[in-house]
Amino acid sequence: MDLKSVNFQSTPDTEQNASLDEITEGDPVWSTPKRRRKVELGLPIDENLRKLAAAWLDYQWEAWPTLRGCDLLPEKTEAVLDRMVAEYKDRFSSGAVTAIEYVSRPPWHQLGASYLRYSADTSNPRSLDDQLVNVLRRAHGDKRFIPWAYVCADSSISGTLAIRQGYGLAKLVMQLDGHSSPVVLYVDDYGRASRDILESYRLARQLQGVRKGMIGVSDGFDLNNPMAETILAATAMVNSMFITQLRAKVKRGLQGAARRRTLTGKVALGYHAVPVLDPKGQPEINHKDKVVKTREIFEEEARIVRRAFEMFGVDNRSYSEVAAYLNANKVRGSQAWDTPGVRQIFHRLDYIGIRITGRNSDVVDTETGKVSKVENPREEWIVDHWSELRIISDDLWKLVWKRMKQVARDCPTTGRKYSQNQLHASTLFSGTLFCGCCGKELLLERSVGNNKQMGCRNGTKRLHGCTHKGSKSVRIIETCLLNYIHHDLLGPECMGRLVEVANAYLAEEARRPKVDTSALKHTISEKQARILELTTAIAGRNQQYLNSILTRIEGLERELGKLQVELRQMETQNAEVPPPIRMEDVERSLVDLRGLLNQNVKATAPILRALTGDIMIEHRPTRNPKRPLWVAHLKANPIPMLARVAKEGDYPDAVSWEYLSHRNWIVPIPAQVDIHQVPKYQQIAAEVVRELENGANKKQLAARLGVSTMTVNTAWRFGKHGVADTQYKPELKAYNPPARASTLERLADEVARLRHEEHMSIDAIAERFSVERTTVERAHTLWHQQHPDQPGDIPWKLLCGRYGQFTVDQRRRIIQLHLEGLSGPQVAEKLDLPLWPVKNQLQTYRRHCRQQDN
């Protein structure tokens, strides 16, 4: 809000201290009601739902005696009422409706549904019961039964909105098909369904489209009437006129209340409502038999408001620190004060004695329910200078506004609007990367599939002299920056240095001597006593003395304000220093912080932005002028995130981190990160060197890592000597093995079972798993490598050969009989097997024995 838009009227600052009523024990205690979720808007409270269910049971029990005691119409008990309330709430919150089930030959001719609504919190909640009884009476006369599952209602919500949850349920119920679907929607009058012209026609068309009807019990509306369209047009027009006139009346009433200075809504922080007294000293009563109230300064809250303004304007505290002060004092019973709430306090002109009524109007989108504020013409404003309600002086007010503008101008995050990428991040660093040449935010140049590219739009379009014309893969950007964050910024070395510097600062603060504040407090007490004496002396003085006393009070208050600021600074210096930070506690916080970084993109992007701040991208020339090197410049500050994580985890170092944050102790960690793709052989170099030095096989290691043996050789040379063979490009010619180690391990046990126990051939196993024959053979070989032969066993290669017509058991029996001294023909005759295959098997066995002997 611009200060130039209001003509300030200077009034003495002492008016805020003069003639203030003492706070009595009868003053109300403020409490903030819990806000209802959007899905709960319009849901009647449990008490009203219980009364509604009881009214439905009472009437239906008398109207349909043949249904008594069945599932559709149970006997009214406390358990039944609880179940009906729970069913309605579940149906209301989920937005799902299901058709009822009943036995054949029901006593009704057709089924119906009902919709009930009342619009304001001040309306009688029993209105729902009355509407329901009227609807049930008409439906019973039409031989239609309305089950509890088809009763829909909204409470305390306007009929001009189309997004009412109960109204939407009623439309869904009427969309049901089949013999158990309702054929008529009953309402007390058509205005209960909708008071918007377009939505009225839309509802009628929807019901006519599914060949359903609608009946207004009180106004006699019937959608099946031949004159229904004419009646609907007249009804919709009357409803629209009613809403327009009602808005005009409300606006006129608010303007009249503003002129009379009576209360029309909630009072701002620092004030409370008091009755308006008539000439006889009695509370004034309006035409609704309610006490007319006005505002008055509530000194207990006014002190908190003044302290909040002083913290921000004089002490240079941040919005979050002011919010923490309000939460610590549980102002109005709430501990949910945040930065937007504090800004709203600083924008209120009430605190300098100016009240503007009718400045903005709320425009509601009837389709979405979204409320937007539109500023009214200035001639419609009602500006009231109410000097006796001044809480803040003009000097302090202007000081706060000057600092708010300075914060908005200097701070890179609060001084600009959040971009679309910052509000709805599509990548981990959306809204965080900025061009180092023109300062524009880097956006997605290509956003299809896994080939996302980010670049500067000014550079690609040759605008504003930007020379950053290229783009970079999002995958490469995220990989390089995340590697820095996980291994460098949050690594043990960087965190160790941060803890060391933090503990040195805490030790220095602990060694600082305490400041004696007793003399200053005594001086402040004297000033306050003198102001109180002068304030008391105002009564009974003429105008000449009054002006001089007020001038003296103004001077004393200015002196008192400076002394109080000095006292607060001294008390801040004398605050108890928390214990030093331990690295063990930091490591626990880092585990939680890394867990936060493993969430989805929308949840992780703001955390990364808080860690790194804005990241500027610089282009450095290389040998290839078309491919410059991207260098990211950032100043990371992990302290706020560490304080947040430690506080949420209730770790011992939470107090220390919070102390450092409130002292604005910031140790930015500057860093430069090269954004380029790291070749695969460099990524696996350390692991390859470690595995090969431990005796691993190159081919097996390549299969486990999913690369070629050529890449393993290049990684070995790079890991050992720091150079790679530039003749090869493993990342371009990398080859995928027919089956990775994970696939072979998954198939090994099952292949061995089928081969050994069910005696299936290699080809049959390959056909069962839809894989190549070589994959089955390699899986079989892997199983035997994991289960080696024991001393004295027959080698598995002789028993599980690739070719031959014998099973594993037959081959084992042939070799055992041969070892017992039987010849080939004798073995064939004993086992009833063909002679020549037996001889071939024994020949293979003898060849294997000769190889072992050699």
KEDOGU-231905 format. One record per residue (C-alpha): x, y negated, z negated. Coordinates in steps of 0.05 Angstrom, whole numbers. Layout:
BEGIN
<rec <X; Y; Z>> ...
END
This chain:
BEGIN
<rec <0; 0; 0>> <rec <27; -69; 19>> <rec <30; -120; -37>> <rec <15; -175; 12>> <rec <-55; -148; 23>> <rec <-77; -173; -47>> <rec <-76; -244; -74>> <rec <-44; -236; -142>> <rec <-70; -280; -198>> <rec <-17; -293; -250>> <rec <-41; -281; -320>> <rec <-2; -280; -385>> <rec <30; -213; -399>> <rec <6; -218; -470>> <rec <-66; -205; -450>> <rec <-50; -132; -452>> <rec <-34; -136; -526>> <rec <-89; -184; -548>> <rec <-156; -162; -578>> <rec <-145; -87; -569>> <rec <-192; -41; -609>> <rec <-160; 8; -655>> <rec <-162; 81; -634>> <rec <-212; 120; -675>> <rec <-218; 193; -691>> <rec <-281; 197; -650>> <rec <-245; 183; -584>> <rec <-253; 240; -536>> <rec <-195; 286; -521>> <rec <-181; 289; -446>> <rec <-178; 356; -412>> <rec <-169; 370; -338>> <rec <-218; 422; -312>> <rec <-188; 478; -271>> <rec <-196; 465; -197>> <rec <-236; 516; -160>> <rec <-205; 552; -102>> <rec <-231; 536; -33>> <rec <-263; 605; -26>> <rec <-301; 592; -92>> <rec <-332; 526; -70>> <rec <-407; 534; -72>> <rec <-405; 597; -116>> <rec <-456; 591; -173>> <rec <-427; 601; -242>> <rec <-437; 669; -276>> <rec <-492; 642; -321>> <rec <-533; 616; -263>> <rec <-521; 679; -223>> <rec <-546; 720; -282>> <rec <-609; 679; -286>> <rec <-618; 685; -211>> <rec <-611; 761; -214>> <rec <-660; 764; -273>> <rec <-712; 723; -234>> <rec <-704; 769; -174>> <rec <-714; 832; -217>> <rec <-774; 803; -254>> <rec <-812; 784; -191>> <rec <-794; 845; -149>> <rec <-811; 892; -208>> <rec <-882; 865; -209>> <rec <-890; 858; -133>> <rec <-864; 927; -112>> <rec <-885; 977; -166>> <rec <-869; 1038; -122>> <rec <-796; 1018; -120>> <rec <-786; 1013; -195>> <rec <-727; 1052; -221>> <rec <-694; 1066; -153>> <rec <-627; 1040; -130>> <rec <-658; 981; -94>> <rec <-698; 958; -155>> <rec <-667; 983; -220>> <rec <-693; 968; -289>> <rec <-669; 902; -318>> <rec <-614; 916; -368>> <rec <-550; 879; -388>> <rec <-508; 929; -348>> <rec <-551; 921; -287>> <rec <-547; 845; -290>> <rec <-471; 849; -297>> <rec <-467; 894; -237>> <rec <-511; 849; -194>> <rec <-470; 788; -212>> <rec <-405; 825; -195>> <rec <-434; 849; -129>> <rec <-454; 779; -109>> <rec <-386; 749; -128>> <rec <-350; 803; -89>> <rec <-394; 792; -29>> <rec <-385; 717; -34>> <rec <-308; 719; -40>> <rec <-296; 772; 13>> <rec <-346; 745; 64>> <rec <-368; 816; 83>> <rec <-439; 841; 86>> <rec <-465; 912; 94>> <rec <-534; 939; 110>> <rec <-574; 971; 54>> <rec <-593; 1044; 52>> <rec <-663; 1069; 32>> <rec <-707; 1130; 38>> <rec <-757; 1141; 93>> <rec <-828; 1111; 91>> <rec <-813; 1048; 51>> <rec <-870; 1008; 23>> <rec <-852; 946; 63>> <rec <-864; 932; 136>> <rec <-799; 894; 149>> <rec <-738; 868; 112>> <rec <-721; 795; 101>> <rec <-663; 752; 76>> <rec <-662; 687; 36>> <rec <-617; 627; 30>> <rec <-618; 580; -30>> <rec <-580; 516; -43>> <rec <-577; 454; -87>> <rec <-530; 397; -69>> <rec <-502; 362; -130>> <rec <-472; 379; -198>> <rec <-525; 334; -229>> <rec <-582; 375; -199>> <rec <-619; 426; -241>> <rec <-586; 495; -233>> <rec <-655; 527; -245>> <rec <-672; 500; -176>> <rec <-642; 564; -148>> <rec <-690; 606; -190>> <rec <-750; 565; -168>> <rec <-730; 569; -95>> <rec <-721; 645; -100>> <rec <-789; 656; -132>> <rec <-823; 615; -77>> <rec <-786; 654; -24>> <rec <-802; 722; -55>> <rec <-875; 704; -62>> <rec <-880; 685; 12>> <rec <-841; 747; 35>> <rec <-885; 793; -7>> <rec <-946; 762; 25>> <rec <-915; 777; 93>> <rec <-902; 850; 71>> <rec <-828; 838; 75>> <rec <-778; 860; 22>> <rec <-716; 819; 6>> <rec <-662; 863; -26>> <rec <-610; 833; -72>> <rec <-556; 846; -20>> <rec <-592; 797; 27>> <rec <-598; 740; -24>> <rec <-548; 684; -8>> <rec <-539; 618; -46>> <rec <-494; 557; -51>> <rec <-490; 509; -110>> <rec <-464; 438; -116>> <rec <-448; 431; -42>> <rec <-477; 385; 12>> <rec <-522; 411; 67>> <rec <-484; 369; 118>> <rec <-425; 418; 116>> <rec <-425; 479; 160>> <rec <-369; 515; 123>> <rec <-410; 535; 63>> <rec <-393; 605; 42>> <rec <-463; 626; 22>> <rec <-492; 595; 86>> <rec <-441; 635; 127>> <rec <-461; 699; 91>> <rec <-534; 686; 108>> <rec <-516; 679; 182>> <rec <-476; 744; 178>> <rec <-534; 780; 146>> <rec <-579; 758; 203>> <rec <-529; 786; 253>> <rec <-539; 858; 226>> <rec <-570; 909; 273>> <rec <-612; 971; 260>> <rec <-674; 989; 221>> <rec <-643; 963; 156>> <rec <-629; 893; 182>> <rec <-671; 833; 162>> <rec <-717; 802; 214>> <rec <-733; 735; 180>> <rec <-690; 686; 141>> <rec <-731; 652; 86>> <rec <-712; 583; 58>> <rec <-750; 537; 12>> <rec <-749; 483; 66>> <rec <-708; 475; 129>> <rec <-665; 421; 97>> <rec <-637; 473; 49>> <rec <-605; 509; 108>> <rec <-574; 447; 141>> <rec <-582; 372; 141>> <rec <-537; 362; 202>> <rec <-572; 355; 269>> <rec <-523; 395; 310>> <rec <-517; 451; 259>> <rec <-594; 455; 254>> <rec <-599; 468; 329>> <rec <-540; 516; 327>> <rec <-573; 558; 272>> <rec <-639; 560; 310>> <rec <-604; 582; 374>> <rec <-564; 636; 337>> <rec <-627; 666; 306>> <rec <-665; 663; 372>> <rec <-606; 697; 406>> <rec <-613; 759; 361>> <rec <-689; 756; 363>> <rec <-695; 738; 289>> <rec <-741; 688; 256>> <rec <-736; 634; 202>> <rec <-790; 609; 155>> <rec <-791; 547; 111>> <rec <-836; 563; 52>> <rec <-849; 492; 27>> <rec <-850; 454; 93>> <rec <-886; 508; 134>> <rec <-831; 513; 187>> <rec <-833; 577; 229>> <rec <-782; 589; 284>> <rec <-830; 636; 320>> <rec <-881; 580; 327>> <rec <-890; 556; 399>> <rec <-880; 485; 374>> <rec <-817; 504; 335>> <rec <-769; 464; 379>> <rec <-811; 400; 371>> <rec <-818; 411; 296>> <rec <-743; 426; 291>> <rec <-725; 362; 326>> <rec <-770; 321; 280>> <rec <-745; 358; 218>> <rec <-671; 349; 238>> <rec <-683; 276; 251>> <rec <-717; 266; 184>> <rec <-660; 302; 148>> <rec <-609; 260; 184>> <rec <-646; 196; 165>> <rec <-650; 221; 93>> <rec <-574; 231; 90>> <rec <-561; 163; 123>> <rec <-606; 127; 74>> <rec <-577; 165; 16>> <rec <-507; 144; 35>> <rec <-529; 72; 41>> <rec <-561; 76; -28>> <rec <-499; 106; -59>> <rec <-455; 53; -27>> <rec <-502; -3; -50>> <rec <-502; 27; -120>> <rec <-426; 30; -123>> <rec <-420; -41; -100>> <rec <-470; -64; -151>> <rec <-434; -26; -206>> <rec <-369; -58; -185>> <rec <-400; -128; -190>> <rec <-429; -111; -258>> <rec <-362; -79; -279>> <rec <-397; -15; -301>> <rec <-366; 54; -294>> <rec <-385; 99; -235>> <rec <-334; 155; -239>> <rec <-272; 178; -275>> <rec <-228; 126; -307>> <rec <-155; 119; -289>> <rec <-98; 139; -336>> <rec <-91; 86; -390>> <rec <-165; 71; -397>> <rec <-226; 103; -429>> <rec <-301; 94; -423>> <rec <-339; 54; -475>> <rec <-414; 36; -477>> <rec <-438; -31; -451>> <rec <-473; -69; -508>> <rec <-535; -111; -498>> <rec <-544; -179; -533>> <rec <-569; -143; -595>> <rec <-506; -102; -600>> <rec <-540; -37; -579>> <rec <-516; 9; -522>> <rec <-548; -9; -456>> <rec <-591; 46; -425>> <rec <-603; 52; -350>> <rec <-666; 77; -314>> <rec <-641; 150; -320>> <rec <-639; 144; -396>> <rec <-563; 147; -395>> <rec <-515; 100; -431>> <rec <-483; 49; -385>> <rec <-408; 50; -394>> <rec <-349; 7; -375>> <rec <-274; 13; -380>> <rec <-228; -8; -436>> <rec <-153; 0; -448>> <rec <-136; 64; -484>> <rec <-73; 42; -519>> <rec <-46; 113; -530>> <rec <-47; 127; -455>> <rec <-28; 55; -438>> <rec <38; 64; -474>> <rec <52; 126; -432>> <rec <36; 87; -368>> <rec <83; 31; -388>> <rec <137; 81; -405>> <rec <128; 115; -337>> <rec <136; 48; -301>> <rec <197; 31; -343>> <rec <229; 98; -330>> <rec <224; 89; -255>> <rec <234; 14; -248>> <rec <282; -2; -304>> <rec <317; 64; -321>> <rec <322; 85; -248>> <rec <294; 153; -263>> <rec <267; 197; -207>> <rec <195; 216; -192>> <rec <207; 286; -218>> <rec <235; 260; -284>> <rec <173; 216; -294>> <rec <129; 276; -279>> <rec <169; 318; -329>> <rec <157; 263; -381>> <rec <82; 265; -368>> <rec <81; 341; -372>> <rec <121; 341; -436>> <rec <69; 295; -468>> <rec <11; 337; -438>> <rec <-21; 274; -412>> <rec <-96; 286; -408>> <rec <-85; 358; -426>> <rec <-49; 373; -361>> <rec <21; 400; -348>> <rec <14; 398; -272>> <rec <39; 328; -259>> <rec <83; 325; -197>> <rec <114; 273; -150>> <rec <49; 257; -112>> <rec <12; 246; -177>> <rec <66; 198; -202>> <rec <64; 160; -137>> <rec <-11; 153; -144>> <rec <-1; 122; -213>> <rec <48; 71; -185>> <rec <0; 52; -129>> <rec <-59; 35; -176>> <rec <-74; -40; -176>> <rec <-117; -29; -239>> <rec <-54; -35; -281>> <rec <-43; -108; -260>> <rec <-117; -126; -270>> <rec <-141; -119; -198>> <rec <-197; -72; -178>> <rec <-215; -62; -105>> <rec <-281; -26; -89>> <rec <-301; -3; -20>> <rec <-232; -6; 11>> <rec <-235; 64; 41>> <rec <-290; 110; 64>> <rec <-288; 186; 66>> <rec <-304; 217; 134>> <rec <-321; 291; 129>> <rec <-314; 338; 188>> <rec <-378; 380; 184>> <rec <-345; 438; 221>> <rec <-281; 445; 181>> <rec <-298; 407; 117>> <rec <-234; 366; 123>> <rec <-239; 298; 90>> <rec <-201; 239; 119>> <rec <-198; 168; 92>> <rec <-214; 109; 138>> <rec <-200; 38; 116>> <rec <-262; -6; 117>> <rec <-262; -77; 145>> <rec <-232; -127; 96>> <rec <-297; -166; 90>> <rec <-330; -104; 59>> <rec <-279; -101; 2>> <rec <-300; -123; -67>> <rec <-237; -150; -102>> <rec <-246; -162; -177>> <rec <-192; -195; -219>> <rec <-201; -162; -287>> <rec <-145; -193; -327>> <rec <-165; -164; -394>> <rec <-150; -94; -368>> <rec <-79; -111; -348>> <rec <-28; -60; -373>> <rec <34; -75; -330>> <rec <66; -143; -321>> <rec <76; -172; -251>> <rec <152; -169; -259>> <rec <152; -95; -276>> <rec <101; -80; -222>> <rec <143; -114; -168>> <rec <206; -80; -195>> <rec <174; -11; -187>> <rec <149; -27; -117>> <rec <217; -53; -97>> <rec <250; 12; -121>> <rec <197; 55; -87>> <rec <212; 21; -21>> <rec <287; 28; -33>> <rec <279; 103; -47>> <rec <237; 111; 16>> <rec <289; 73; 56>> <rec <352; 105; 29>> <rec <332; 177; 16>> <rec <334; 220; 79>> <rec <278; 266; 56>> <rec <228; 221; 20>> <rec <237; 163; 67>> <rec <211; 199; 128>> <rec <152; 241; 144>> <rec <162; 316; 144>> <rec <169; 343; 214>> <rec <127; 399; 242>> <rec <186; 447; 234>> <rec <195; 428; 161>> <rec <122; 439; 146>> <rec <114; 503; 187>> <rec <184; 532; 198>> <rec <191; 580; 256>> <rec <265; 596; 242>> <rec <306; 597; 178>> <rec <338; 529; 194>> <rec <279; 493; 226>> <rec <278; 420; 203>> <rec <349; 426; 176>> <rec <394; 419; 238>> <rec <406; 350; 268>> <rec <446; 326; 327>> <rec <512; 294; 308>> <rec <509; 248; 368>> <rec <439; 217; 366>> <rec <413; 242; 299>> <rec <351; 277; 329>> <rec <326; 341; 298>> <rec <346; 404; 338>> <rec <285; 439; 366>> <rec <272; 505; 401>> <rec <289; 500; 475>> <rec <266; 571; 485>> <rec <221; 608; 436>> <rec <204; 673; 471>> <rec <219; 740; 437>> <rec <288; 750; 409>> <rec <322; 701; 457>> <rec <306; 637; 419>> <rec <351; 577; 435>> <rec <359; 511; 397>> <rec <384; 446; 425>> <rec <376; 370; 424>> <rec <320; 345; 468>> <rec <355; 278; 478>> <rec <416; 314; 504>> <rec <380; 359; 553>> <rec <339; 300; 580>> <rec <398; 252; 581>> <rec <364; 203; 533>> <rec <393; 151; 485>> <rec <464; 166; 507>> <rec <465; 235; 475>> <rec <520; 280; 503>> <rec <499; 345; 469>> <rec <469; 379; 530>> <rec <476; 453; 512>> <rec <436; 501; 470>> <rec <454; 557; 423>> <rec <422; 623; 405>> <rec <382; 620; 340>> <rec <410; 689; 322>> <rec <481; 662; 326>> <rec <464; 599; 286>> <rec <430; 638; 231>> <rec <484; 691; 228>> <rec <541; 641; 220>> <rec <506; 596; 169>> <rec <479; 654; 128>> <rec <549; 685; 126>> <rec <576; 620; 98>> <rec <519; 614; 46>> <rec <524; 685; 21>> <rec <599; 696; 23>> <rec <628; 625; 12>> <rec <577; 579; -20>> <rec <547; 632; -66>> <rec <611; 672; -70>> <rec <650; 683; -134>> <rec <706; 635; -116>> <rec <661; 575; -101>> <rec <615; 589; -160>> <rec <676; 598; -206>> <rec <702; 528; -187>> <rec <633; 498; -197>> <rec <626; 529; -266>> <rec <695; 505; -284>> <rec <680; 433; -264>> <rec <612; 435; -299>> <rec <642; 461; -364>> <rec <696; 407; -361>> <rec <641; 354; -355>> <rec <602; 384; -413>> <rec <665; 386; -456>> <rec <679; 313; -440>> <rec <607; 294; -458>> <rec <614; 332; -524>> <rec <678; 295; -542>> <rec <646; 227; -530>> <rec <633; 193; -597>> <rec <561; 179; -619>> <rec <535; 108; -614>> <rec <505; 76; -676>> <rec <434; 54; -659>> <rec <411; 33; -729>> <rec <425; -41; -719>> <rec <390; -42; -652>> <rec <329; -6; -680>> <rec <326; -57; -737>> <rec <327; -114; -687>> <rec <272; -81; -646>> <rec <229; -72; -708>> <rec <238; -146; -725>> <rec <217; -166; -654>> <rec <156; -122; -657>> <rec <136; -149; -725>> <rec <143; -220; -700>> <rec <100; -206; -639>> <rec <47; -175; -684>> <rec <47; -237; -729>> <rec <39; -284; -669>> <rec <-16; -240; -640>> <rec <-54; -243; -706>> <rec <-44; -318; -708>> <rec <-81; -327; -642>> <rec <-150; -322; -676>> <rec <-180; -389; -693>> <rec <-128; -432; -657>> <rec <-145; -486; -608>> <rec <-121; -486; -536>> <rec <-58; -527; -550>> <rec <-31; -480; -602>> <rec <-55; -419; -563>> <rec <-13; -436; -502>> <rec <50; -446; -543>> <rec <39; -380; -581>> <rec <29; -342; -516>> <rec <92; -372; -487>> <rec <131; -350; -549>> <rec <102; -280; -545>> <rec <122; -274; -471>> <rec <194; -291; -489>> <rec <196; -242; -546>> <rec <167; -186; -503>> <rec <220; -198; -449>> <rec <275; -193; -502>> <rec <241; -132; -532>> <rec <239; -97; -464>> <rec <314; -108; -453>> <rec <329; -82; -523>> <rec <286; -20; -513>> <rec <322; -5; -447>> <rec <389; -11; -483>> <rec <364; 35; -539>> <rec <342; 88; -490>> <rec <410; 87; -456>> <rec <444; 96; -524>> <rec <398; 153; -542>> <rec <413; 186; -476>> <rec <487; 182; -492>> <rec <474; 211; -562>> <rec <434; 270; -535>> <rec <459; 339; -557>> <rec <505; 370; -505>> <rec <485; 442; -486>> <rec <534; 500; -491>> <rec <582; 515; -434>> <rec <559; 557; -375>> <rec <581; 630; -372>> <rec <597; 663; -306>> <rec <556; 724; -326>> <rec <493; 682; -330>> <rec <509; 650; -263>> <rec <516; 718; -231>> <rec <446; 737; -255>> <rec <418; 672; -226>> <rec <454; 686; -160>> <rec <420; 754; -156>> <rec <352; 721; -163>> <rec <371; 667; -113>> <rec <393; 718; -61>> <rec <326; 752; -72>> <rec <291; 686; -56>> <rec <331; 682; 8>> <rec <306; 750; 31>> <rec <233; 728; 36>> <rec <197; 712; 101>> <rec <217; 653; 144>> <rec <166; 603; 117>> <rec <185; 617; 45>> <rec <261; 619; 56>> <rec <269; 557; 101>> <rec <254; 505; 46>> <rec <302; 540; -2>> <rec <358; 538; 50>> <rec <342; 465; 63>> <rec <348; 450; -11>> <rec <415; 486; -15>> <rec <449; 456; 46>> <rec <413; 390; 57>> <rec <413; 362; 128>> <rec <463; 398; 173>> <rec <495; 356; 228>> <rec <518; 393; 290>> <rec <580; 368; 326>> <rec <603; 389; 395>> <rec <678; 398; 403>> <rec <709; 408; 472>> <rec <742; 474; 490>> <rec <778; 500; 551>> <rec <711; 511; 584>> <rec <678; 442; 588>> <rec <610; 474; 597>> <rec <614; 512; 532>> <rec <634; 466; 475>> <rec <644; 493; 405>> <rec <587; 479; 357>> <rec <611; 457; 287>> <rec <561; 449; 230>> <rec <576; 395; 178>> <rec <540; 400; 112>> <rec <544; 379; 39>> <rec <515; 436; -1>> <rec <488; 425; -71>> <rec <468; 490; -106>> <rec <457; 458; -174>> <rec <381; 443; -167>> <rec <367; 513; -142>> <rec <409; 545; -197>> <rec <372; 503; -249>> <rec <305; 525; -220>> <rec <323; 599; -217>> <rec <353; 598; -287>> <rec <291; 564; -315>> <rec <244; 613; -281>> <rec <286; 672; -305>> <rec <292; 642; -376>> <rec <368; 651; -374>> <rec <413; 621; -427>> <rec <446; 573; -378>> <rec <379; 541; -359>> <rec <388; 486; -411>> <rec <458; 469; -386>> <rec <437; 465; -312>> <rec <377; 422; -331>> <rec <421; 376; -371>> <rec <468; 367; -312>> <rec <409; 354; -265>> <rec <379; 300; -310>> <rec <446; 266; -316>> <rec <448; 263; -239>> <rec <513; 302; -242>> <rec <522; 323; -170>> <rec <583; 358; -141>> <rec <570; 362; -66>> <rec <608; 418; -32>> <rec <628; 394; 38>> <rec <638; 448; 90>> <rec <649; 458; 164>> <rec <622; 521; 196>> <rec <638; 542; 267>> <rec <577; 565; 304>> <rec <599; 619; 352>> <rec <587; 692; 364>> <rec <634; 739; 327>> <rec <653; 799; 372>> <rec <632; 867; 348>> <rec <703; 892; 340>> <rec <718; 834; 292>> <rec <656; 849; 251>> <rec <676; 922; 241>> <rec <751; 913; 239>> <rec <759; 918; 163>> <rec <714; 980; 158>> <rec <750; 1014; 217>> <rec <818; 1003; 186>> <rec <795; 1029; 119>> <rec <762; 1092; 148>> <rec <818; 1110; 195>> <rec <870; 1102; 141>> <rec <829; 1151; 99>> <rec <833; 1203; 155>> <rec <767; 1193; 191>> <rec <757; 1218; 262>> <rec <752; 1162; 315>> <rec <696; 1195; 354>> <rec <654; 1209; 292>> <rec <667; 1139; 266>> <rec <645; 1109; 332>> <rec <581; 1150; 332>> <rec <566; 1128; 260>> <rec <577; 1055; 276>> <rec <539; 1059; 342>> <rec <597; 1035; 385>> <rec <646; 1066; 435>> <rec <714; 1094; 417>> <rec <744; 1037; 458>> <rec <712; 987; 410>> <rec <740; 1026; 351>> <rec <810; 1023; 381>> <rec <803; 948; 393>> <rec <778; 937; 321>> <rec <838; 978; 295>> <rec <888; 934; 333>> <rec <853; 870; 310>> <rec <849; 893; 238>> <rec <922; 915; 234>> <rec <957; 864; 278>> <rec <907; 806; 285>> <rec <904; 812; 360>> <rec <856; 848; 407>> <rec <867; 879; 476>> <rec <837; 826; 521>> <rec <835; 876; 578>> <rec <772; 906; 549>> <rec <706; 873; 529>> <rec <672; 923; 483>> <rec <612; 878; 471>> <rec <598; 879; 547>> <rec <616; 951; 562>> <rec <593; 982; 497>> <rec <560; 1049; 509>> <rec <505; 1082; 470>> <rec <519; 1155; 451>> <rec <465; 1205; 471>> <rec <446; 1213; 399>> <rec <467; 1172; 339>> <rec <491; 1204; 275>> <rec <425; 1187; 241>> <rec <387; 1227; 294>> <rec <432; 1287; 287>> <rec <427; 1287; 212>> <rec <351; 1283; 217>> <rec <348; 1343; 263>> <rec <404; 1386; 234>> <rec <365; 1423; 179>> <rec <305; 1438; 223>> <rec <348; 1461; 282>> <rec <387; 1508; 237>> <rec <323; 1537; 209>> <rec <292; 1549; 277>> <rec <356; 1579; 303>> <rec <372; 1625; 244>> <rec <304; 1644; 216>> <rec <256; 1640; 275>> <rec <310; 1660; 327>> <rec <289; 1606; 376>> <rec <334; 1591; 435>> <rec <369; 1524; 445>> <rec <324; 1506; 503>> <rec <260; 1522; 464>> <rec <283; 1478; 406>> <rec <301; 1421; 454>> <rec <231; 1426; 484>> <rec <198; 1424; 416>> <rec <233; 1360; 394>> <rec <232; 1328; 465>> <rec <307; 1318; 465>> <rec <366; 1340; 508>> <rec <398; 1409; 500>> <rec <464; 1376; 481>> <rec <430; 1339; 424>> <rec <405; 1405; 395>> <rec <474; 1436; 401>> <rec <507; 1377; 367>> <rec <456; 1378; 311>> <rec <468; 1453; 302>> <rec <544; 1442; 300>> <rec <535; 1385; 249>> <rec <495; 1431; 203>> <rec <550; 1484; 204>> <rec <602; 1430; 191>> <rec <562; 1409; 130>> <rec <555; 1483; 109>> <rec <624; 1514; 125>> <rec <636; 1590; 127>> <rec <659; 1623; 64>> <rec <721; 1669; 63>> <rec <703; 1737; 92>> <rec <642; 1712; 130>> <rec <633; 1725; 203>> <rec <648; 1659; 240>> <rec <584; 1621; 257>> <rec <606; 1610; 329>> <rec <602; 1686; 341>> <rec <533; 1690; 310>> <rec <502; 1627; 340>> <rec <531; 1628; 410>> <rec <501; 1586; 465>> <rec <487; 1645; 511>> <rec <465; 1717; 504>> <rec <400; 1753; 491>> <rec <412; 1775; 419>> <rec <388; 1740; 357>> <rec <433; 1719; 300>> <rec <415; 1780; 258>> <rec <428; 1827; 316>> <rec <496; 1797; 330>> <rec <514; 1802; 256>> <rec <492; 1876; 255>> <rec <533; 1892; 318>> <rec <597; 1864; 288>> <rec <585; 1897; 221>> <rec <576; 1967; 254>> <rec <638; 1955; 296>> <rec <678; 1939; 233>> <rec <653; 2005; 203>> <rec <688; 2043; 260>> <rec <632; 2053; 311>> <rec <647; 2043; 385>> <rec <607; 2001; 433>> <rec <562; 2058; 460>> <rec <550; 2083; 389>> <rec <529; 2014; 366>> <rec <482; 2006; 426>> <rec <452; 2075; 414>> <rec <442; 2063; 339>> <rec <410; 1994; 347>> <rec <372; 2014; 411>> <rec <403; 1956; 450>> <rec <429; 1951; 522>> <rec <501; 1976; 528>> <rec <533; 1921; 569>> <rec <509; 1861; 527>> <rec <535; 1898; 465>> <rec <603; 1908; 498>> <rec <605; 1834; 517>> <rec <590; 1814; 445>> <rec <646; 1860; 419>> <rec <694; 1833; 472>> <rec <680; 1762; 448>> <rec <693; 1784; 376>> <rec <761; 1816; 394>> <rec <782; 1753; 433>> <rec <766; 1710; 372>> <rec <807; 1757; 328>> <rec <868; 1753; 374>> <rec <864; 1677; 374>> <rec <863; 1676; 299>> <rec <924; 1723; 295>> <rec <963; 1678; 343>> 
END
